[in-house]
Amino acid sequence: MARARRGFKARRRKNKIFKLAKGYHFDRRTKFRHTVQTVKRALHYSYIGRRLLKRDMRRLWITRISAATKSLGGSYSKFMGALKKNGATINRKMLSEVAARDFDGFKAIYNSVQK
């Protein structure tokens, strides 16, 4: 039986990893073993970072809404409870944008919910 040299498949596998390592320095870009370790770690951190970003953004939205409700003399939890009780479908992201950019609009929402 003839010997299989694995040239095409191995090169394609290596090139895929090297392509992901574009922009890295020194051995992290040129030597396959270092490149594999670095790319694996980078992909892992980017996966974690995508989840952390969602967490951080939600915290920012809640902080903005809380600050706006405090300036109107209320609290975040009571405001959100009243929103849910009244069946409002506006989410935290949109509420925070309204609170940050159009305070009069947020005040109108706040007053309509507090009745």
PyMOL commands that set and color helices and strands:
alter all, ss='L'
color gray80, all
select helices_A, chain A and resi 7-20+27-30+32-71+76-86+92-101+103-114
alter helices_A, ss='H'
color red, helices_A
deselect
rebuild
show_as cartoon
